[in-house]
Amino acid sequence: MQLFDWREVAVKESDDIRTALSVLDRASLQIVLVVADDQTLVGTLTDGDVRRALLRGETLHSPVSLAMNKQPVAGLNTDSETAWRKILLEKALRHLPILDANRKIVGLYYGKQALQKCQNPVVLMLGGMGMRLRPLTETVPKPMLKVGDRPILETIVSHIAEQGFTEFYFCINYLGEQIRAYFGNGERWGIRIHYIEENERLGTAGALSLIEDQPRHPFIVMNGDLLTKVDLRSLLNFHEEHENLATACVREYSQQVPYGVVELEGAAVSQIVEKPVYRYFVNAGIYALSPEALKKVPNNTFYDMPTLIDELLADQENVGGFPITEYWMDIGQMPDFEQAQADYDVHFTKR
């Protein structure tokens, strides 16, 4: 039995959430340990903790102390591995910090379990023409452009398959035969691919109406030009926990006004805010949908996901927002494509 070196996943309470997320991504253990200067454990942080903090109004610049779990479950170094495994099982945990009698951390224990296959389908929207990436997309569909040493779509598929998803729908249109020729039936990635051919462009949701065997479980819809390490199982858990009909992944976006903003009450100045920073959540192009939501999608007609969301909201259905804390890049324009090339080795090359 060997414990993971806790120093690899340690941060301080005063570190900001963005720093903790970089540790989460680098170590790929899905947990960060919040440790005091005397090496005592004061908390833990997971991507779920970060999401809840963002929804409460914290930002990526907020200190870790405002997002962490201040009462983490831990094991003692005097206990056996069997005792540690029992705690993981009873508490449904993946990781267990191990402490000595003085509450100083000595290591991190994690039980590796075989990943169960996921019965929820994944629908990838791949029919766009990629006009903003011309001339690169004149003869190659955008999802087949290479980032690193392989097509964008292969990186997407590999990451999702590693999470246990096996049932994929590829909605293709522009130069779609290249995608079909490369991926075939998906056997090489341990998945099964169904192809939905759009005779004309149907937007980011219209092709859902062409799926012959409608899903019986909540499913994922994702744009095919996104490089991301989002945990789709966590998205589905969030979706079901909140009893949503639709859940949209959102990404924090901050914008600083380069001037002093003058706030008025009538003709009177109430205050001047110098170079304020405004925070928004933007649509990340990834969704979880329940099968019932498909009743809104018109048959074989151009229809976008934001329209579906708007109609569900108009009907007062539950629609949730799931903050993405993992790496995410929308490859829509040339600067994005160039940035993705620079990011690829950092986030998608296994070491």
C-alpha positions as YAML, in Angstrom:
chain: A
units: angstrom
residues:
- id: 1
  name: MET
  ca: [0.00, 0.00, 0.00]
- id: 2
  name: GLN
  ca: [1.34, 3.40, -0.97]
- id: 3
  name: LEU
  ca: [-0.05, 6.82, -0.15]
- id: 4
  name: PHE
  ca: [-0.08, 9.63, -2.69]
- id: 5
  name: ASP
  ca: [2.26, 12.51, -1.82]
- id: 6
  name: TRP
  ca: [-0.10, 15.10, -0.35]
- id: 7
  name: ARG
  ca: [2.24, 17.97, -1.32]
- id: 8
  name: GLU
  ca: [1.24, 17.44, -4.96]
- id: 9
  name: VAL
  ca: [-2.35, 18.48, -4.19]
- id: 10
  name: ALA
  ca: [-1.87, 20.99, -1.36]
- id: 11
  name: VAL
  ca: [-2.98, 24.63, -1.32]
- id: 12
  name: LYS
  ca: [-3.41, 27.25, 1.39]
- id: 13
  name: GLU
  ca: [-6.62, 28.85, 2.62]
- id: 14
  name: SER
  ca: [-5.47, 32.20, 1.27]
- id: 15
  name: ASP
  ca: [-4.83, 30.87, -2.25]
- id: 16
  name: ASP
  ca: [-7.51, 31.80, -4.73]
- id: 17
  name: ILE
  ca: [-9.87, 29.30, -6.30]
- id: 18
  name: ARG
  ca: [-8.19, 29.66, -9.69]
- id: 19
  name: THR
  ca: [-4.92, 28.40, -8.16]
- id: 20
  name: ALA
  ca: [-6.72, 25.41, -6.64]
- id: 21
  name: LEU
  ca: [-8.29, 24.59, -10.00]
- id: 22
  name: SER
  ca: [-4.87, 24.51, -11.64]
- id: 23
  name: VAL
  ca: [-3.78, 21.99, -9.01]
- id: 24
  name: LEU
  ca: [-6.93, 19.93, -9.61]
- id: 25
  name: ASP
  ca: [-6.19, 19.85, -13.33]
- id: 26
  name: ARG
  ca: [-2.50, 19.11, -13.00]
- id: 27
  name: ALA
  ca: [-2.80, 16.26, -10.49]
- id: 28
  name: SER
  ca: [-5.99, 14.75, -12.00]
- id: 29
  name: LEU
  ca: [-7.04, 13.35, -8.60]
- id: 30
  name: GLN
  ca: [-10.27, 15.38, -8.34]
- id: 31
  name: ILE
  ca: [-9.39, 16.70, -4.89]
- id: 32
  name: VAL
  ca: [-7.24, 19.43, -3.35]
- id: 33
  name: LEU
  ca: [-6.06, 19.41, 0.27]
- id: 34
  name: VAL
  ca: [-6.14, 22.73, 2.11]
- id: 35
  name: VAL
  ca: [-3.20, 22.66, 4.50]
- id: 36
  name: ALA
  ca: [-2.00, 25.13, 7.15]
- id: 37
  name: ASP
  ca: [1.62, 26.20, 7.57]
- id: 38
  name: ASP
  ca: [2.09, 23.61, 10.31]
- id: 39
  name: GLN
  ca: [0.91, 20.88, 7.87]
- id: 40
  name: THR
  ca: [-2.42, 20.33, 9.61]
- id: 41
  name: LEU
  ca: [-5.43, 19.67, 7.40]
- id: 42
  name: VAL
  ca: [-8.00, 22.49, 7.49]
- id: 43
  name: GLY
  ca: [-10.21, 21.46, 4.56]
- id: 44
  name: THR
  ca: [-10.63, 19.80, 1.19]
- id: 45
  name: LEU
  ca: [-11.80, 21.12, -2.15]
- id: 46
  name: THR
  ca: [-13.36, 19.28, -5.09]
- id: 47
  name: ASP
  ca: [-14.79, 20.55, -8.36]
- id: 48
  name: GLY
  ca: [-18.25, 20.15, -6.80]
- id: 49
  name: ASP
  ca: [-17.27, 22.49, -3.95]
- id: 50
  name: VAL
  ca: [-16.04, 25.04, -6.50]
- id: 51
  name: ARG
  ca: [-19.26, 24.83, -8.51]
- id: 52
  name: ARG
  ca: [-21.39, 25.41, -5.42]
- id: 53
  name: ALA
  ca: [-19.26, 28.40, -4.46]
- id: 54
  name: LEU
  ca: [-19.58, 29.96, -7.92]
- id: 55
  name: LEU
  ca: [-23.34, 29.54, -7.81]
- id: 56
  name: ARG
  ca: [-23.36, 31.30, -4.41]
- id: 57
  name: GLY
  ca: [-21.66, 34.29, -6.02]
- id: 58
  name: GLU
  ca: [-17.98, 33.65, -5.33]
- id: 59
  name: THR
  ca: [-15.49, 34.17, -8.17]
- id: 60
  name: LEU
  ca: [-12.32, 32.45, -9.29]
- id: 61
  name: HIS
  ca: [-10.44, 35.16, -7.40]
- id: 62
  name: SER
  ca: [-12.15, 34.33, -4.10]
- id: 63
  name: PRO
  ca: [-10.00, 32.60, -1.47]
- id: 64
  name: VAL
  ca: [-10.14, 28.83, -1.18]
- id: 65
  name: SER
  ca: [-11.43, 29.23, 2.39]
- id: 66
  name: LEU
  ca: [-14.81, 30.40, 1.02]
- id: 67
  name: ALA
  ca: [-15.30, 27.28, -1.09]
- id: 68
  name: MET
  ca: [-13.63, 24.43, 0.80]
- id: 69
  name: ASN
  ca: [-15.25, 21.71, 2.88]
- id: 70
  name: LYS
  ca: [-14.24, 22.69, 6.41]
- id: 71
  name: GLN
  ca: [-15.18, 19.34, 7.93]
- id: 72
  name: PRO
  ca: [-13.47, 16.77, 5.70]
- id: 73
  name: VAL
  ca: [-13.59, 13.06, 6.45]
- id: 74
  name: ALA
  ca: [-10.13, 11.69, 7.19]
- id: 75
  name: GLY
  ca: [-8.41, 8.50, 8.28]
- id: 76
  name: LEU
  ca: [-5.64, 7.90, 10.82]
- id: 77
  name: ASN
  ca: [-2.22, 6.62, 9.90]
- id: 78
  name: THR
  ca: [-2.51, 4.11, 12.75]
- id: 79
  name: ASP
  ca: [-5.50, 2.43, 11.09]
- id: 80
  name: SER
  ca: [-5.29, -0.34, 8.50]
- id: 81
  name: GLU
  ca: [-5.94, -0.02, 4.79]
- id: 82
  name: THR
  ca: [-9.07, -2.12, 5.34]
- id: 83
  name: ALA
  ca: [-10.36, 0.56, 7.71]
- id: 84
  name: TRP
  ca: [-9.63, 3.25, 5.15]
- id: 85
  name: ARG
  ca: [-11.48, 1.31, 2.44]
- id: 86
  name: LYS
  ca: [-14.47, 0.94, 4.77]
- id: 87
  name: ILE
  ca: [-14.63, 4.71, 5.27]
- id: 88
  name: LEU
  ca: [-14.50, 5.31, 1.51]
- id: 89
  name: LEU
  ca: [-17.32, 2.82, 0.98]
- id: 90
  name: GLU
  ca: [-19.55, 4.07, 3.80]
- id: 91
  name: LYS
  ca: [-19.12, 7.74, 2.90]
- id: 92
  name: ALA
  ca: [-19.16, 7.15, -0.90]
- id: 93
  name: LEU
  ca: [-15.81, 8.92, -1.24]
- id: 94
  name: ARG
  ca: [-13.02, 8.58, -3.79]
- id: 95
  name: HIS
  ca: [-10.19, 9.92, -1.61]
- id: 96
  name: LEU
  ca: [-9.24, 9.91, 2.05]
- id: 97
  name: PRO
  ca: [-6.69, 12.25, 3.63]
- id: 98
  name: ILE
  ca: [-4.58, 10.35, 6.16]
- id: 99
  name: LEU
  ca: [-3.58, 12.19, 9.36]
- id: 100
  name: ASP
  ca: [-1.42, 11.53, 12.37]
- id: 101
  name: ALA
  ca: [-2.53, 12.00, 15.98]
- id: 102
  name: ASN
  ca: [-1.83, 15.74, 15.78]
- id: 103
  name: ARG
  ca: [-4.02, 16.12, 12.68]
- id: 104
  name: LYS
  ca: [-0.96, 16.67, 10.52]
- id: 105
  name: ILE
  ca: [-1.37, 15.21, 7.06]
- id: 106
  name: VAL
  ca: [0.86, 12.30, 6.08]
- id: 107
  name: GLY
  ca: [-0.65, 11.28, 2.76]
- id: 108
  name: LEU
  ca: [-3.69, 10.82, 0.53]
- id: 109
  name: TYR
  ca: [-5.30, 7.43, 0.07]
- id: 110
  name: TYR
  ca: [-7.54, 6.70, -2.89]
- id: 111
  name: GLY
  ca: [-9.25, 3.50, -3.89]
- id: 112
  name: LYS
  ca: [-9.08, 2.72, -7.58]
- id: 113
  name: GLN
  ca: [-12.30, 1.19, -8.83]
- id: 114
  name: ALA
  ca: [-13.24, -0.06, -12.26]
- id: 115
  name: LEU
  ca: [-15.22, 2.63, -14.05]
- id: 116
  name: GLN
  ca: [-18.76, 1.49, -14.79]
- id: 117
  name: LYS
  ca: [-20.10, 2.00, -18.27]
- id: 118
  name: CYS
  ca: [-22.53, 4.86, -18.61]
- id: 119
  name: GLN
  ca: [-25.86, 4.21, -20.33]
- id: 120
  name: ASN
  ca: [-26.49, 7.90, -21.05]
- id: 121
  name: PRO
  ca: [-25.98, 8.81, -24.74]
- id: 122
  name: VAL
  ca: [-23.76, 11.62, -25.99]
- id: 123
  name: VAL
  ca: [-24.86, 13.68, -29.01]
- id: 124
  name: LEU
  ca: [-22.13, 15.66, -30.77]
- id: 125
  name: MET
  ca: [-23.16, 18.47, -33.12]
- id: 126
  name: LEU
  ca: [-20.65, 18.34, -36.01]
- id: 127
  name: GLY
  ca: [-22.43, 19.94, -38.96]
- id: 128
  name: GLY
  ca: [-21.12, 23.51, -38.85]
- id: 129
  name: MET
  ca: [-19.15, 24.99, -41.75]
- id: 130
  name: GLY
  ca: [-16.49, 26.70, -39.62]
- id: 131
  name: MET
  ca: [-16.63, 29.91, -41.64]
- id: 132
  name: ARG
  ca: [-14.58, 31.90, -39.12]
- id: 133
  name: LEU
  ca: [-11.69, 29.45, -39.50]
- id: 134
  name: ARG
  ca: [-11.38, 29.77, -43.27]
- id: 135
  name: PRO
  ca: [-9.23, 28.87, -45.19]
- id: 136
  name: LEU
  ca: [-8.49, 25.95, -42.83]
- id: 137
  name: THR
  ca: [-12.05, 24.64, -43.14]
- id: 138
  name: GLU
  ca: [-12.42, 24.94, -46.91]
- id: 139
  name: THR
  ca: [-11.54, 21.26, -47.39]
- id: 140
  name: VAL
  ca: [-11.63, 19.93, -43.80]
- id: 141
  name: PRO
  ca: [-14.60, 20.05, -41.38]
- id: 142
  name: LYS
  ca: [-13.77, 22.00, -38.24]
- id: 143
  name: PRO
  ca: [-13.99, 18.98, -35.88]
- id: 144
  name: MET
  ca: [-11.29, 17.26, -37.98]
- id: 145
  name: LEU
  ca: [-8.76, 20.09, -37.73]
- id: 146
  name: LYS
  ca: [-5.72, 18.87, -35.85]
- id: 147
  name: VAL
  ca: [-4.89, 20.29, -32.44]
- id: 148
  name: GLY
  ca: [-1.73, 18.66, -31.18]
- id: 149
  name: ASP
  ca: [-1.23, 15.41, -33.01]
- id: 150
  name: ARG
  ca: [-4.86, 14.48, -33.67]
- id: 151
  name: PRO
  ca: [-8.22, 15.92, -34.75]
- id: 152
  name: ILE
  ca: [-10.21, 18.02, -32.28]
- id: 153
  name: LEU
  ca: [-13.01, 15.47, -32.41]
- id: 154
  name: GLU
  ca: [-10.74, 12.58, -31.51]
- id: 155
  name: THR
  ca: [-9.59, 14.40, -28.37]
- id: 156
  name: ILE
  ca: [-13.25, 15.07, -27.48]
- id: 157
  name: VAL
  ca: [-14.29, 11.45, -28.07]
- id: 158
  name: SER
  ca: [-11.32, 9.99, -26.20]
- id: 159
  name: HIS
  ca: [-11.93, 12.15, -23.13]
- id: 160
  name: ILE
  ca: [-15.64, 11.31, -23.02]
- id: 161
  name: ALA
  ca: [-15.02, 7.59, -23.58]
- id: 162
  name: GLU
  ca: [-12.54, 7.58, -20.68]
- id: 163
  name: GLN
  ca: [-15.45, 8.64, -18.46]
- id: 164
  name: GLY
  ca: [-17.36, 5.48, -19.35]
- id: 165
  name: PHE
  ca: [-19.69, 6.77, -22.08]
- id: 166
  name: THR
  ca: [-20.13, 4.31, -24.93]
- id: 167
  name: GLU
  ca: [-23.19, 5.43, -26.94]
- id: 168
  name: PHE
  ca: [-22.52, 8.32, -29.33]
- id: 169
  name: TYR
  ca: [-24.56, 10.12, -31.97]
- id: 170
  name: PHE
  ca: [-22.60, 12.13, -34.55]
- id: 171
  name: CYS
  ca: [-24.77, 14.76, -36.27]
- id: 172
  name: ILE
  ca: [-22.95, 15.51, -39.52]
- id: 173
  name: ASN
  ca: [-23.49, 17.75, -42.53]
- id: 174
  name: TYR
  ca: [-20.64, 19.82, -44.04]
- id: 175
  name: LEU
  ca: [-17.88, 17.43, -45.26]
- id: 176
  name: GLY
  ca: [-19.36, 14.85, -42.94]
- id: 177
  name: GLU
  ca: [-18.04, 11.96, -45.00]
- id: 178
  name: GLN
  ca: [-14.55, 12.74, -43.67]
- id: 179
  name: ILE
  ca: [-15.78, 12.28, -40.10]
- id: 180
  name: ARG
  ca: [-17.52, 9.00, -40.98]
- id: 181
  name: ALA
  ca: [-14.44, 7.68, -42.79]
- id: 182
  name: TYR
  ca: [-12.14, 8.46, -39.85]
- id: 183
  name: PHE
  ca: [-14.30, 7.23, -36.96]
- id: 184
  name: GLY
  ca: [-16.27, 4.42, -38.58]
- id: 185
  name: ASN
  ca: [-18.41, 2.58, -36.03]
- id: 186
  name: GLY
  ca: [-16.27, 3.77, -33.10]
- id: 187
  name: GLU
  ca: [-14.85, 0.35, -32.27]
- id: 188
  name: ARG
  ca: [-11.29, 1.68, -32.07]
- id: 189
  name: TRP
  ca: [-12.31, 3.87, -29.11]
- id: 190
  name: GLY
  ca: [-14.48, 1.22, -27.45]
- id: 191
  name: ILE
  ca: [-17.70, 3.04, -28.31]
- id: 192
  name: ARG
  ca: [-20.61, 2.72, -30.70]
- id: 193
  name: ILE
  ca: [-21.32, 5.59, -33.11]
- id: 194
  name: HIS
  ca: [-24.67, 6.31, -34.77]
- id: 195
  name: TYR
  ca: [-24.60, 8.85, -37.59]
- id: 196
  name: ILE
  ca: [-27.35, 11.42, -38.04]
- id: 197
  name: GLU
  ca: [-27.06, 13.02, -41.47]
- id: 198
  name: GLU
  ca: [-28.53, 16.49, -41.89]
- id: 199
  name: ASN
  ca: [-29.62, 17.06, -45.48]
- id: 200
  name: GLU
  ca: [-29.56, 20.75, -44.63]
- id: 201
  name: ARG
  ca: [-28.19, 22.59, -41.64]
- id: 202
  name: LEU
  ca: [-30.44, 22.15, -38.61]
- id: 203
  name: GLY
  ca: [-28.72, 24.32, -36.00]
- id: 204
  name: THR
  ca: [-27.44, 23.15, -32.62]
- id: 205
  name: ALA
  ca: [-30.60, 21.24, -31.67]
- id: 206
  name: GLY
  ca: [-32.64, 20.48, -34.80]
- id: 207
  name: ALA
  ca: [-30.85, 17.19, -35.51]
- id: 208
  name: LEU
  ca: [-32.13, 15.79, -32.20]
- id: 209
  name: SER
  ca: [-35.46, 15.22, -33.94]
- id: 210
  name: LEU
  ca: [-33.76, 12.77, -36.35]
- id: 211
  name: ILE
  ca: [-32.66, 10.31, -33.66]
- id: 212
  name: GLU
  ca: [-34.76, 7.23, -34.38]
- id: 213
  name: ASP
  ca: [-34.54, 5.56, -30.97]
- id: 214
  name: GLN
  ca: [-35.24, 8.44, -28.63]
- id: 215
  name: PRO
  ca: [-33.16, 8.32, -25.43]
- id: 216
  name: ARG
  ca: [-34.73, 6.80, -22.34]
- id: 217
  name: HIS
  ca: [-32.24, 8.42, -19.98]
- id: 218
  name: PRO
  ca: [-30.87, 11.96, -19.65]
- id: 219
  name: PHE
  ca: [-28.28, 12.58, -22.34]
- id: 220
  name: ILE
  ca: [-25.49, 14.96, -23.26]
- id: 221
  name: VAL
  ca: [-25.54, 17.40, -26.18]
- id: 222
  name: MET
  ca: [-22.24, 19.05, -27.02]
- id: 223
  name: ASN
  ca: [-20.82, 21.20, -29.78]
- id: 224
  name: GLY
  ca: [-18.06, 19.46, -31.72]
- id: 225
  name: ASP
  ca: [-15.55, 22.30, -31.60]
- id: 226
  name: LEU
  ca: [-14.94, 22.34, -27.84]
- id: 227
  name: LEU
  ca: [-11.77, 21.21, -26.15]
- id: 228
  name: THR
  ca: [-12.66, 20.60, -22.53]
- id: 229
  name: LYS
  ca: [-11.99, 18.29, -19.62]
- id: 230
  name: VAL
  ca: [-15.44, 18.74, -18.09]
- id: 231
  name: ASP
  ca: [-16.69, 15.85, -15.95]
- id: 232
  name: LEU
  ca: [-19.87, 14.81, -17.76]
- id: 233
  name: ARG
  ca: [-20.86, 12.35, -15.03]
- id: 234
  name: SER
  ca: [-20.91, 15.24, -12.56]
- id: 235
  name: LEU
  ca: [-23.04, 17.20, -15.02]
- id: 236
  name: LEU
  ca: [-25.57, 14.36, -15.21]
- id: 237
  name: ASN
  ca: [-25.60, 13.96, -11.42]
- id: 238
  name: PHE
  ca: [-26.24, 17.69, -11.05]
- id: 239
  name: HIS
  ca: [-28.98, 17.54, -13.70]
- id: 240
  name: GLU
  ca: [-30.82, 14.71, -11.95]
- id: 241
  name: GLU
  ca: [-30.24, 16.02, -8.43]
- id: 242
  name: HIS
  ca: [-31.98, 19.29, -9.33]
- id: 243
  name: GLU
  ca: [-34.72, 17.51, -11.32]
- id: 244
  name: ASN
  ca: [-34.00, 19.67, -14.36]
- id: 245
  name: LEU
  ca: [-35.46, 19.19, -17.79]
- id: 246
  name: ALA
  ca: [-32.37, 20.90, -19.20]
- id: 247
  name: THR
  ca: [-29.03, 21.90, -17.72]
- id: 248
  name: ALA
  ca: [-26.65, 24.24, -19.54]
- id: 249
  name: CYS
  ca: [-22.95, 24.29, -18.76]
- id: 250
  name: VAL
  ca: [-21.78, 27.82, -18.05]
- id: 251
  name: ARG
  ca: [-18.36, 29.42, -17.87]
- id: 252
  name: GLU
  ca: [-17.38, 32.42, -15.77]
- id: 253
  name: TYR
  ca: [-16.44, 35.44, -17.86]
- id: 254
  name: SER
  ca: [-15.16, 38.70, -16.38]
- id: 255
  name: GLN
  ca: [-14.95, 42.04, -18.15]
- id: 256
  name: GLN
  ca: [-13.29, 45.16, -16.80]
- id: 257
  name: VAL
  ca: [-14.52, 48.58, -17.87]
- id: 258
  name: PRO
  ca: [-11.41, 50.71, -18.56]
- id: 259
  name: TYR
  ca: [-13.09, 53.88, -17.22]
- id: 260
  name: GLY
  ca: [-14.71, 55.12, -14.07]
- id: 261
  name: VAL
  ca: [-18.40, 54.20, -14.25]
- id: 262
  name: VAL
  ca: [-20.73, 57.00, -13.16]
- id: 263
  name: GLU
  ca: [-23.98, 55.85, -11.57]
- id: 264
  name: LEU
  ca: [-26.86, 58.31, -11.76]
- id: 265
  name: GLU
  ca: [-30.12, 58.74, -9.91]
- id: 266
  name: GLY
  ca: [-31.99, 61.05, -12.22]
- id: 267
  name: ALA
  ca: [-29.61, 63.95, -12.82]
- id: 268
  name: ALA
  ca: [-27.64, 63.35, -9.62]
- id: 269
  name: VAL
  ca: [-24.44, 61.30, -9.37]
- id: 270
  name: SER
  ca: [-24.85, 58.60, -6.74]
- id: 271
  name: GLN
  ca: [-21.32, 57.23, -7.00]
- id: 272
  name: ILE
  ca: [-18.36, 56.71, -9.30]
- id: 273
  name: VAL
  ca: [-16.93, 53.20, -9.50]
- id: 274
  name: GLU
  ca: [-13.38, 53.21, -10.84]
- id: 275
  name: LYS
  ca: [-12.73, 50.59, -13.54]
- id: 276
  name: PRO
  ca: [-15.23, 48.03, -12.22]
- id: 277
  name: VAL
  ca: [-15.09, 44.35, -13.13]
- id: 278
  name: TYR
  ca: [-18.38, 42.78, -14.16]
- id: 279
  name: ARG
  ca: [-18.84, 39.02, -13.89]
- id: 280
  name: TYR
  ca: [-21.08, 36.92, -16.12]
- id: 281
  name: PHE
  ca: [-21.80, 33.29, -16.80]
- id: 282
  name: VAL
  ca: [-21.60, 32.52, -20.53]
- id: 283
  name: ASN
  ca: [-23.02, 29.55, -22.42]
- id: 284
  name: ALA
  ca: [-20.36, 26.82, -22.78]
- id: 285
  name: GLY
  ca: [-22.10, 24.79, -25.53]
- id: 286
  name: ILE
  ca: [-22.60, 21.64, -23.42]
- id: 287
  name: TYR
  ca: [-26.00, 20.50, -22.16]
- id: 288
  name: ALA
  ca: [-27.74, 17.72, -20.29]
- id: 289
  name: LEU
  ca: [-31.31, 17.07, -21.43]
- id: 290
  name: SER
  ca: [-34.04, 14.82, -20.14]
- id: 291
  name: PRO
  ca: [-35.95, 12.86, -22.81]
- id: 292
  name: GLU
  ca: [-39.09, 14.94, -22.16]
- id: 293
  name: ALA
  ca: [-37.31, 18.04, -23.47]
- id: 294
  name: LEU
  ca: [-37.26, 16.54, -26.96]
- id: 295
  name: LYS
  ca: [-41.01, 17.15, -27.30]
- id: 296
  name: LYS
  ca: [-40.14, 20.80, -27.92]
- id: 297
  name: VAL
  ca: [-37.80, 20.12, -30.85]
- id: 298
  name: PRO
  ca: [-39.59, 20.49, -34.23]
- id: 299
  name: ASN
  ca: [-39.06, 17.72, -36.75]
- id: 300
  name: ASN
  ca: [-36.26, 18.23, -39.29]
- id: 301
  name: THR
  ca: [-36.27, 22.02, -38.84]
- id: 302
  name: PHE
  ca: [-33.52, 24.52, -38.06]
- id: 303
  name: TYR
  ca: [-33.59, 24.91, -34.30]
- id: 304
  name: ASP
  ca: [-30.95, 26.07, -31.82]
- id: 305
  name: MET
  ca: [-30.32, 25.03, -28.23]
- id: 306
  name: PRO
  ca: [-30.85, 28.57, -26.83]
- id: 307
  name: THR
  ca: [-34.32, 28.52, -28.42]
- id: 308
  name: LEU
  ca: [-35.08, 25.22, -26.69]
- id: 309
  name: ILE
  ca: [-33.90, 26.66, -23.36]
- id: 310
  name: ASP
  ca: [-36.05, 29.78, -23.85]
- id: 311
  name: GLU
  ca: [-39.15, 27.70, -24.60]
- id: 312
  name: LEU
  ca: [-38.60, 25.48, -21.56]
- id: 313
  name: LEU
  ca: [-38.23, 28.58, -19.39]
- id: 314
  name: ALA
  ca: [-41.41, 30.04, -20.88]
- id: 315
  name: ASP
  ca: [-43.19, 26.85, -19.80]
- id: 316
  name: GLN
  ca: [-41.69, 27.26, -16.30]
- id: 317
  name: GLU
  ca: [-39.76, 24.00, -16.57]
- id: 318
  name: ASN
  ca: [-36.66, 23.44, -14.45]
- id: 319
  name: VAL
  ca: [-33.54, 24.66, -16.28]
- id: 320
  name: GLY
  ca: [-30.22, 24.61, -14.45]
- id: 321
  name: GLY
  ca: [-26.78, 26.15, -14.88]
- id: 322
  name: PHE
  ca: [-23.73, 23.97, -14.24]
- id: 323
  name: PRO
  ca: [-20.50, 25.98, -13.82]
- id: 324
  name: ILE
  ca: [-17.52, 24.47, -15.60]
- id: 325
  name: THR
  ca: [-14.37, 24.59, -13.50]
- id: 326
  name: GLU
  ca: [-12.24, 22.43, -15.79]
- id: 327
  name: TYR
  ca: [-10.30, 23.45, -18.88]
- id: 328
  name: TRP
  ca: [-12.57, 24.70, -21.68]
- id: 329
  name: MET
  ca: [-11.81, 26.23, -25.06]
- id: 330
  name: ASP
  ca: [-14.35, 27.09, -27.77]
- id: 331
  name: ILE
  ca: [-12.40, 26.89, -31.03]
- id: 332
  name: GLY
  ca: [-14.47, 29.40, -32.95]
- id: 333
  name: GLN
  ca: [-11.87, 31.75, -34.40]
- id: 334
  name: MET
  ca: [-8.22, 31.65, -35.41]
- id: 335
  name: PRO
  ca: [-6.87, 33.05, -32.09]
- id: 336
  name: ASP
  ca: [-8.79, 30.30, -30.26]
- id: 337
  name: PHE
  ca: [-7.32, 27.66, -32.57]
- id: 338
  name: GLU
  ca: [-3.81, 28.97, -31.94]
- id: 339
  name: GLN
  ca: [-4.38, 29.06, -28.17]
- id: 340
  name: ALA
  ca: [-5.69, 25.48, -28.24]
- id: 341
  name: GLN
  ca: [-2.47, 24.40, -29.94]
- id: 342
  name: ALA
  ca: [-0.47, 25.97, -27.11]
- id: 343
  name: ASP
  ca: [-2.72, 24.42, -24.44]
- id: 344
  name: TYR
  ca: [-2.85, 20.90, -25.84]
- id: 345
  name: ASP
  ca: [0.36, 19.51, -24.34]
- id: 346
  name: VAL
  ca: [-0.47, 20.98, -20.95]
- id: 347
  name: HIS
  ca: [-4.00, 19.59, -20.68]
- id: 348
  name: PHE
  ca: [-4.29, 16.59, -22.99]
- id: 349
  name: THR
  ca: [-0.90, 14.91, -23.20]
- id: 350
  name: LYS
  ca: [-0.63, 12.08, -20.69]
- id: 351
  name: ARG
  ca: [2.53, 12.08, -18.66]
...
